[in-house]
Amino acid sequence: MNSRVSRDSDTMASVGIGQPVPRQEDAILVQGQGHYTDDLSVERQLFAAFVRSPHAHGHLRAVDAAEARAMKGVVAIYTAADLDGQGYSAILTPIDVPGRNGASMRKPQRAALAADKVRFVGDPVAMVVARTADQARNAAEAVRLDIDVLPAVTDAEQALGADAPQIYDDVAGNLIVDFQFGDSEKVAGAFAEAAHIARLRIVNNRVIVNPIEPRTAIASFDGKSKRYTLHAPSQGAFGMRNNLAAAMGVKPAAMRLVTGHVGGSFGMKASVFPEYIVLLHAARMLKRPVKWTDQRSESFVSDHHGRDMVFEAELALDARGRFLATRFKGIANMGAYVTPVGAVMPTMNVGKNSVGMYRTPLVEIQTRCAVTNTPPIGAYRGAGRPEGNYFMERLIDTAARNMGIDSASLRRRNLIPPAKLPWATPMGTVYDSGDFPALFERALAASDWMGYAGRLKTSRKAGLLRGRGIGCYLEVTAPPTNEMGGIHFEPDGSVNIVTGTLDYGQGHWTPFAQLLTSQLGVPFERIKLVQGDSDRLIAGGGTGGSKSLMASGSAIIEASELVIEKGKLLAGHFLEADVADIGFAAGRFTVIGTDRSIEIMQMAARLHGGAAVAPDLPQSLDVDHVFKAAPSAYPNGCHVAEVEIDPETGHVEVVRYVMVNDFGTVVNPMIVEGQLHGGVVQGIGQALFERTVYDDSGQPMTGSYMDYALPRAADVPFFSFVSQGVPTLNNRVGAKGCGEAGCAGSLPSVMNAVVDALAPYGINHLDMPATPQAVWRAVRSGRSGAVTGEPLVALS
């Protein structure tokens, strides 16, 4: 190998697959040079503000905008009546969840602005457009709403009661769908034969998404081309463009969606929101761009929320502690409207992910999804996957305690051995790869499981309770949709990767560039990422469900192979050799057996410089390729948490946290670890801090950061991260997805540790969040000898 090739190989090795390359976008972001939607201003733009319902439920009799119209700077005010007859469609819920006995899922229509009824505090009723943002907000406050207030219901269990307020005339009993999966007879038989049964009633608390960047948008309309443009944060420009076009009643070609930097989403910004439709309408009618940025107080009541479900969970075991069956019977809160994945999360997603890495032969899940007078429930980091893992792991700890078995031993005897892979689960999924026992043992060793007794003794001397908890998880990622893999060699010597996934905090630029460098040997520092403009895309499934690297990575690999094919044809021309004699390695095309070669970047430069190429040869190295969807992957891991609790105050502190994860091929371990840190902290937030509360009238009692607690840096420990990957065969990269796994591991490990610490007081269960007040009450209840843990309540 000549010295130049050797240097190229060394450079590729330093930035290639598996290397902890720092995120390339961070220098831009930490210097405040990011370009978020609210940073953007366009010529002649106007500003919008929304009028929202102050009541959770009521008949909307009138909207009086006379005073507001007369205020300084006001240009227009729009209500539902103004949108009638414009060809706009209701916001779609494209996914159907089948009901019991073939019943259809009910899909109440959501218009852009409320017309006959308001259904939650924050429901948009009107939009004011003015010359400045302050003028728009001031005028919005002057709009008067005539609402006949109706009784409200915010709790899903209560919403299904016979005397509950009916939110829709055509949704009887507020029931969206009654879902059932599994062989009820076989499951009932397994429970009848079980030597031990663990039962828990588990609440998965509602959380507010709280990204750093609130929702915002700038809408424009080109009267000549009859084309809309919306600048807005999203999770994928291509899919959002298509959904917006459907909502506006136009063809996709008449819509453009542009997304710059995004300050977090966690699932929430993937959806079309009603505000976007009204903004686009105003831009068309006024022939001027219209900009809107949500206020944080509005975000609390108008963004989609997460989780919010309650389940009776049961686990049947034989005399040796082998799992026989699980049964989950629950009620899920959909909020006032059903989002695209709202009913998927507490039904199939909970069922698929409850199986975990265990040999559970039978699963039954029954879920009733109800509408309530609250903001809609949408995807939130994991979207049903952390919930399913949480339910199962809490059951296992409960069973171990009831049977007098060490919780690690009970898990160990039920893990799927690698020799049994591929493993078909009762939920219809098939695990293709992994070594669950080895991963589990490594997690116990990394957590110093055997040294816990000494740490427990130290805590007790300090007057503190100590507990430890295991959180094993296995996630079923979203199946990658068709994804674009564009590779463009630019005249300035840069190389653009064009993809339909979108980075809203994950750090896609760096691992995608690492993949491309590994495939083509192009200089890492010359690679750029194009991702947020629907006009640049021919396909795109967006980012969500932990599938980005699996989809975009596979697309990059396949597109690279097409570049090499084109390059070999061109190398034959430039090197005057037969194409069959051309080889490619480390960014260089070579005539095999000779020293004649041409670098890929040199070839691209020649083509841009006007080198003569026969018409029957490729005229460039550029490729626009679409990767066809691959199956889901199954990231898995084991997290071990230890907590200390002050019994006098109820304060819980996570003092140790170890995680061992199998993400298959890890392209950039630094970025993967960062993703896990973020996910774990979000899980700790739900487990210990976050709770959304409404009063009897449906008013939110936790409508600001004064009342809604988020975890801070001081609330979390330093994490110990170990990667033990077994590549999957389900995609070209071998990756399994990591973005949401932190929540899946942290919810059960932290809550199992809390309950373990409280076990000396006879406490067998505590629902999230384990706030100081909740823990203090549990301790006092245990000291008084009262029954602890919430009793099983029939969810009939």
Protein Blocks (a to p, Z undefined) as FASTA:
>chain_A
ZZklmmmmmmmmmmmghiacdcfklmmmmnopaccfklpccehiacddddddfbfbdcdf
bdcfklmmmpghiabdcdfklmgonlpacdddfbccddeehiacddddddfbdfkbccbe
hiafbdcddfbfklmmmmmmmpccddddddddfbfklmmpmkbccfbfklghhiabdcde
djfklmmmmmmmpmbdcddddddddddfkiabdcdddddddfklopacdddddfbfklmm
mmmmmmnopafklpccdddddebjnlmmmpccfklmmmmmmmmmnopacdddddfklmmm
mmcceejiaddddddddfkopafbdcddddddebjbdcfklmmmmmmmmmmmmnmmadcf
bdcdddddddddddddddeehihmlmmmmmmmmmmmmmmmmnopafklmmmmmcccfklp
ccddfkopacfbdcfklmmmmmmmmnommlmmmmmmmmmmnopacddddddddddddddd
dddddddddfkopacdddfbdcehnopmmmmmmmmmmmnopafklpccdfkbmklpcbde
bjehhlmmmmmmmmmmmmmmmmmmmmmmmmmmmnopafklpcceehiacdehiabdcdfk
lmmmmmmnopacdfkbcfbfbdcddddddddddddddddddddddfknopacdfbdcddd
dehjafblmlmmmmmmmmmmmmmmmmmmgccdddfkopafblcfklmccddfklpccddd
dddddddfkbfnopabjklmmmmmmmmmmmmmmmmmmmmnopabdcddddfklmmmmmmm
mmnopaehjdddddZZ
